[in-house]
Amino acid sequence: MQTFLPFASFQASAAVLDGRRLGKQRVEAVQVLRGLTVPGYGWRRHPAVRMWTGYEEALVRYGLDVCQVWTAGGRGDTCAVTLVQDFRTWRPGGEPRTQEQLATDGDLPPWLGDPALGGPLRGRRGGRRRGAGGRDAHSAPAERDHVRCLTRGPSRAMGGTALATASGCAGTYEAGRAGCGGPCVASGPGPDLHEVGYVADVPGVTTKAVVSGGREDGDLPLNQPHFEGTSMPISVTGPAGVASVRFTTGWCATDLGRFRPCGYTYEVYPLDSLPPLDAAQLDGGFGWLGGVEGPRSKHGEHLAAVERELAEAGLALPGDFAAFYGSEMLSRAFDEVSVTACWSHLSGPLRSPGEEGARLVRFLRDQQDCVIWYLYLRPSGEAFVVFSHVELESAGWWSDGEPTEEVRVAVASSLMRCADTFEEFTYRFVVENELWMQLNSTGSDGPFPPRLQAYADHYGAAAS
């Protein structure tokens, strides 16, 4: 959760965001506002919420200006209405002032426009494609030439306006370096503001926080993922050639409003706490999502290259994965529905750190790489979904000869199994994000569309 403000002007900041981030900023403005104004809301301790404390109306204006830029392109929006309604509930009779009025009245946050926030955004990297051995099939998200991120969030409630910064941040929490969040105002990490669980620092591996969130005490929330060295209940024994892996399991996701709390951006929930799914509905055809018919996607050439490389290793992509990313309509589903700005980004086959002959294919990543999802392929033909906070491709540990045991074990220990099939993962991801949007839109009391209602009913029954 973050607010993107490379410039002092709300509208100027919104104007330089790519469409995916611009759309998500509408949602995140609602989240931060509720963290500020709704008692008990899950993200009230998040650094972004802390930095906007005392400047709730300015946040609303930021969100409204983002919505204005969004709709100027002919796109629909419900977030502006939600922002105004939430603001009026918090301040009855109030009407959000313009940014100019807020500036005149001294009601803009003191960090707005501060040089410590860094320079302007750089455009999306265009069309970079590589061969099957190390491909990058899509443009990367917008990023900065140089980033300075706040490591302490000044607000009226916190007192003071001094800014502590860390330069050179890559956009997420990195081992041994404070500073995260790319061009964000309020995701400045560090142990005082983030509860981060991460694999022990090992040579050649850049570790990333799974969870981005505020912390004021030493207690971990119930479902807080926690990675420290090899302490996870996973068996990784002997060299990679004879290793066996028993993955620990969990579902990494955000809140579902009143049905499932989340104190941070992501938490890991036990798989047995999730709603059961109808296996007959998940037949590889994605009928519940509109089916696989229609125009073919731009991933075709990339998928063919991946298939060729996997075939050389005696492996193959499962049919549901190939069908999903082969369809123009389906392949956009994650990007279009994600409320945390996750985006599809296919890799080539990556060697497993724990099993000889097994491969991973990255397919989805959080906008800050807080969590990355991979398809895991075994020589037995088994294919399932795992997630990690380690970017296996950029770490490069598999390409420079046999990795050290320390590196291999650390990387293997970061993997958690979250779904037995790709379509199962897709169903849960899509339904949960759709449900989140319903719960955070006007008229959120339901009833919901059938598949969302079934999901909500499970949590309602568990709570009763």
N, C-alpha and C positions, 0 to 999 in steps of 0.2 A: 504494500500500500504506500503510495507516494503521490506528491503533487509536483508537476514539472513546471519550473519557473526559471528558465534561463534569462528572462528579461524582467524588468520591473513592471512592465505593462502586461496585464492579464491577457488582453486580446493578442498582443504581439507574441506572447509565449504560446498561446493556443495555435496561432497561425503557422508556426514552424514545426508543429508536431505532425508526424505521419498519421494516416487515417486510423490505424489500429490503436495507437496510443491516445490520439485525440478522443476516440470513442470511449476508451476505458477511463479517461480522466473524468468524464461525466459521472461514471459510477463511483469512482474513488472519492470525488467531492462529496457525494452522498454518504459514503462510508465514514469519512473523516468528520463530517458534520454530526452524524449520529454518535460517533465516539465522543464528541464534545457535549452533546445535548441530551442523550438518552442514557439515563442511569443504568448501570450494569451492562452496557454495550461492550461486546467482546474486545474491541480494539482501542479502548479508551487510553491504554498505556503506550500505544504505538508512538514512536518518535514524531511521526507526521501529525498525530493528534495533539501531542504536547506542544509542538511548535505553533499550531494555530490557536492554542488556548488563549482566550481573551479577544480573539479576532474572528469570531464566528461569522459575523456579517461579511467581512472581507472574503472569507472562504466561500460563502454563498455567491458573492459577486464573481469570484473566480470561476466557480462552477457554471454560473449563468453565461458568462462570456465564452467559456468553452462550448457550451451548448449552442450558443449563437453561431460560432464558427462552424460547428458540426452541421447544423441545419442549413447553413448558407450553401452547402454543397448539395442540397436536395434530399438529405437524409432525415428520417423520422427520429423523434426523441420524446421520451417521457420523463427524463431526469430533471429538466428545468421545472416542471410542475411539482415534482417531488421535492426539490430543493426549496421552492417557495413555500409549499405546504409545511414542510418540516420546520422552516424558519418561523413561520407564523404560529405554529404550535409552541415553539420555544419562546417566541416574543410576540404575544398576541397583538394584532393590529399593526405590526411592523411591516415595512416595505424595504427590501434591500436597496441601499443607495448605490450610485454608480461609483466606479473606482475614483473618479475625480472628486466626488463629494466626500468619500472616505478619506482621501488624502488631505483635503482641506480641513476636515474635522479631526485629523490626527488619529484615525482609526485603521491605519494599515500597519501590518507587522513591521518591526524595525529591520528585519533581515531582508526585506524585499528590495531587490536591486543591489544588494551588497556584493562587492567584487569577489568575496570569498566563495560565492556560489559558482564561479567559473565563467568561461566564455560561451559563445553561441553554439548552438547545435550544429553538428555537421550532418549533411544529407545522408540518405541511405546508400550503402555501398551497392553499386549496381552489378547485376548479372554475373557474379563470380561463380564459375563452374569448374570443377576439377574432374579428373578421371575416377574410375571406380575405386582406386586405392585410397583416396582421401578427398571425397567430394564435398562440396558445399553447394547444394542445388539451389539455394535461395539467397536473396539479399539478406544481409544482417540488419538488425534494427538500428535506428538512428543512434548515434553516439557522439561523444565529444572528442576533439583533439586533446583537450586538457580539462580535467575535472577537479574541482575542489568541493568536497562535501562537508557539511557541518557535522561535527562530532558531538555537539551539544546543542539542544534546541531551545533558544531563548524564547520566552513567551511572557505575557503579563503575569500569569500565574506563577511562573518559575522565577521571575525577577531577573533584571540585568539584560544586557544586550551583547555581551562579549561573545565572539564567535571563535571557536577552536576549529581548525581545519586540517585536513590531511590531503596532500596533493598526489596526483598520479593514480587515483583510484580507477580500477577497471570496470566498476559498475556493480560489483557485489563484494561481500566481505571476503578478503583474501587472507590467506595464512600469513601472519606476521605483519599485516598492514591494516590500519584503521581507515575507514572511509568506504562508503558504498552508495549504491543507488543511482549511478549515472547522473543525469541532469535533474536530480530531484532536490527539493528544498529540505526534505524532512526525514530522509532515511539514514541520517548519519549514524553509523553504528559504533561499535566499541563495547566493551563489557558493561559499561554503565547504562547503555540504552538498549542493547540487544541481548536476548538470551540465545546464544548461538551454540549449537552442538556440531562439532566438526571432527573429521578424521584427524588424528595426530599429524603434525607437520612432517612430511616426508619429502625427500629430494625429488624434484621433477613433477610433483603433484600440486596443483593449485586447488586448495580446498575452498568450498563455498558454503555459506550458511544455508541450511535447509529452511530455517524459520526466520522470518524478519519480524521483529516485534519488540515492544518496549518491556522493560523490566524494572521493578522497583524493590524487589526483595529476592531472597535466595531460593524461593520455591518454584519448582517446575510445575506447569499445569499438568493435569492428569495424562493427557495424550501427547505431551511435548516430546518430539523425537530427540534423541540424544546420542551422539556419536562421539566416542572417545577411544582413539586407537583401535584395539581389537576387542573391546569389551562387549560388542554386540553378540547375541547368541547365534553365531554363525560358525559353521565348521569349515575351516580352510586349512587343510593339512598337507604338508609335504610340498614338493615342487609342483608347478602348474600341470605337468604331465600326468600326475597321479592324484591330483587334488579332487576332493569331493566337496560339494557345497550344499548345505541345507540352509536355504534362505529364511531369514526372519521375515515375517509378513506384516503388512499394514497398508492402510489407505491414506495417502497424503492429499489433503484437500483443505479448503477453507470452511467457514461456517455455513450453516443453513438456517440463519435467522434464529427464530425461537425453537426450532426443532433440534439444532445441533450447534452448541456454542463453540467458539474458537477464539482463544485469547491472543492469537498472533495471526500473521498472514496465512500460514499453513500449520496444521497439526497432523499427526499420524493417528488414525483411528483404527481400532481392532477390526479385522475383516468380519468377525462374527457379529459386530454391532451394526453392519450395513444391512439394508433391506435385501431380502432374497430376490433373485431374478428368475424369470421364466426362461428356462433353457431352450424351450421350443421356439421362442421368439428370436433367439440369437443363433441363427442358422447360417451366418456368413453372408447373407444377402442384404443386410441392413434395411429390411423393409420398414422397420420402425422409424428410419431416418430418411425415407423416400426412395430407397433402393439404389442399385448400382448402375442402372441404365442412364443413358444420356451422354453428353460430350466427354471425351477422355481428357484427363488432366495433363498439365505440363510436366508431371513427374514421370511420364512414360519412359523416356530415355534413361533417366536415373534409375528407375526400378529395374529396367532390363540389365543395366550394368551391375547392379547389386545382385540380381539373380545369377548372372554369369559367375561372379566371384564366389557366391555362396555355393554354387554347383561344384566348383573346383574343390571346395572343402566338404562336399557330400551333404550340403544343407540346402534348404529352400525356404522362401518366404511362405508363411501360411496364407491360404486363400483369402481370408478376411482382410488381412493387411494389404495384400496386393490389390484386392477389389476396392478397398477404401481409398487408397492413394492413387489408384488408377482412374477414379471418377472425379471429374471436375467439381461436381457439387459436393460430394462427400469430403473430399480432401480439404475443403475450406471450413469444415464444421468446427474444429477446435479453435481456430483463429476467430471465428465469428461469435462463438458462444462464451468464450472464457472471460470471466469477470476479473481475473488477475493478469490479463494480457499475456497468456501463454500463446505460443505460436509454433506451427509445424516447421521442423527443420531436419530433414533427412540426412543421415550420414551414410557412409559405406559400412561394410561389415567390420566390426571391431573385435579383436581377440578378447575372450573372457579372461579375467585375471585369476580364475579359480578352477576352470575345467578345460582340459585339453579338447580341442575340436569345437568347442562352443563359441558362438559369436553373438555380439550385440549390435543392434541397429538403432541409433537414436532417431526418435521421430517427433518429440515434443519437448519444449523447454519453457520454463517461466521467463518472463521478460528480463529478470535480473539473474537468471540461472540459479535461483534459490533451490529449485528442484528440476531435475531433468529425467524424462521417461525414455526407456529403451525397450525394444523387443528383444527377448532373450531366446536364442535358438540352440537346442542341444542336438548332438548327433543322433539321439534316439528318435528325433522327430518332434519332441515336445517344444512348444513355443508359448511363451507367456510374457507378461509385462513386469518389468522391475523399474524402480526409480532410485535415484542417487542425487547427492549434491555435488558429485564430481563429474566434470566434463571429460569423459574418457578420451575423446578425440583430441582436444587441445592439450590435454596433459601429455600426450605423446609417449606414454610409458611403454607401449607395446611395440613401437616402431624402431627403437634404438637398441635392439638386442634384447636378451632375456632380462626382465626387470629384477631388481633386488627383491629378496624375500620381504623386506620391510615394506617396500612400495606395493608389491603384489597383494599382500595381506590387507594393507590399509585400503586399497581400492576395492578389493573384493568385499571387505567388511562394510562398505558404504552402500551396497546394493540391498534393496528390500523388494520382495515379491508382492505385487498388489493386485494382480488379476490373472486368472488362468488362461484367458484368451484375449486377443486384441479387441474383439467386438464387445466382450464384457467390460473391458476398460472404457471403451468408447461410450457405451451406454451409460455407465455411471457418470463419466465426466460430463457428457452432454446434459443428462437429466439434472444433475446437481447444479450445474451452472444455470440452466433454464429456471430451475426452482429458485435459485438465489435471486435472479432477476425478478421473478414473480413476487417473491417475498419483500423485495425492496422497491416495488413499484406501487403506484396508487391502487387502492382496492386489493391489498395484499392478503385479505382474510380468506380468499378462495371463493368458490371452489376453483381448483386448478384443472388444467387438462389431465386426462386420465392417467398417463404415465407419471406425471408429477404428483398427482393426488395419491397414487399408490405409494410413492416414495415417502411423501409427507405422512401418510397414515401409519406407516411403519414406526416412525419416530414418535408420533402422537400416541400410539398404543404402548410403546416402550416407556413413555413418561407417565402413563396412567396407572 
